[in-house]
C-alpha cells in the first residue's frame, strides 16, 4: 500500500507541474497576442479633417531641386539614362514602393528592380572612378 500512495503522489506532482507550465505558456501567448494587437477604429468615428488628402506635401521631381551631397554625385546622376533616373526619383524622392512605380511607368516590378540595381551600380562605379581619378 505504501508504494501505491507514493506513486500517486508522484503522479499528482507531475500533473500539477504540467498544469502550471501549461497555464504559464498559455498566459504568455495571450499577453503577447494582446501586445501585438492594434487598436481598431471605424472610419465613421474619424473626423473628416483627418481624412483630407489636400494638405499632403507635394514632391517636386525637377532635377534642379535635388540637393546632392557632392558635385560628383550630381554629375553621375545627370549621366544616367532617363528611365533609371525616373526609377530612382520614384523610389527615393517620391518614396513609392516598387509596385507603385511599376504601375506609374507601365512596366513589370522586375523591370523596376533591374533599373534600380543597375542605376545604383552605375552611380557607385562613377563615384569610385571619380575618387580614384582625384587621388
N, C-alpha and C positions, 0 to 999 in steps of 0.2 A: 503494500500500500504506500509505503514511504516513497518508493521510486516513481509511482504514478503522480503523486502530488508535485514532486519536483519537476517532472516532465511537463505537467500542466502549467506550473509557474513559469517555466522557461518559454513555453509556447505563448502564454499570456504576455510575457515581457516582449517577445519578438513581435507579436501582433500590435502591442501598444506602440512600440518603436516605429513599426511600419506605418501606423496611422499618423503618428507625429510627423514623420518625414513626408507623407502624402499631403497632409494638411499644410505643412510649411511650403512645399513646392507649389501647391495649388494657390496659396495666398500670394507667393511671389509672382506667379504668372498673371494673376488677376491684377495686382498692383502695376505690373509692367504694362499690361494692356490699358489700364486707366491712364497712365502717364503718357502713352503714345497716342491716345485717342484725342483728336482735335475737337474743340467745341464747334458745333454747327449752328448757324444762324440762317433762318429762312430769308429769302430775298424780300419778302413783304415787310420784314422787321427793319430792313436797312433803309435809311432815308435817301431821297433822290440825289442829294448833294454828293454822296459818296459814290454813286454810280455814274456820275458825269465823266465823260471822256474828253470834254472840250479843253480842260486845263492840263492835259498831258503835255510834257515837254516835247518839242519837235527837235529833230536832229538834222542838221544841215549836212549834206553829203558833198558839198563843193570841196575840191581838193585844196583850195587856198585856206579853208577853215581848219585844217588839221594842224595840230601843234606837234611836230616831230621832236624827239629828244635831240636828234643830231641832224646835221645837214646831209650826212652820208645816207641816213635812213630815208630822208625826203627824196634824195636823188634816186636811190634804189627803188623806192615805191613808184616814182614817176616813170621808171623804165619798165615796170611790169606791164604785161598785156592788159587790155581793158577788162576782160572777163575776170581775171584774177583780182584786179583792183576792186571790181564790183563785189566779188565774193568776200574779200577782206573787209570792205566797208560795211556790208550787211551783217557779217558775223561779229565784228569788233566795235564798230561805231554805232550801228543801229541795234545791236545786241539781239539779233534774230537768231533763232536756232536753225539747224541745217534744213529742216523740213520747210520752214517758212521761206528761207532763201531760195530753196529749190522751186517752191510754188511761184515766188516772185519772178524768178528767171525762166520759168517754164522748162525745167530740166529735172533729172533724177537727183536724189540725195547723194548718190555715188559720185556724180559729177562735182557736186559742191565739195565733198571730201577731197576729191582729186585736185581741184583748183586750189583749195585751201592749203593742202600739204605742199603742192608744187610752188605756190606763191611764197610760203614761208621758207621753203628750201632755197628759192632764188634770192630772197631777201637776206637770208643767213649767208649764202655764198658771196653775195655782193658786199655785205658788211665785213666779212672775214677777208675778202680780197682787198677791200679798201684799207683795212687795218694793216695788212701785210705790205701794201704799197706805201703807206705812210711811214713805216719803220725804216 
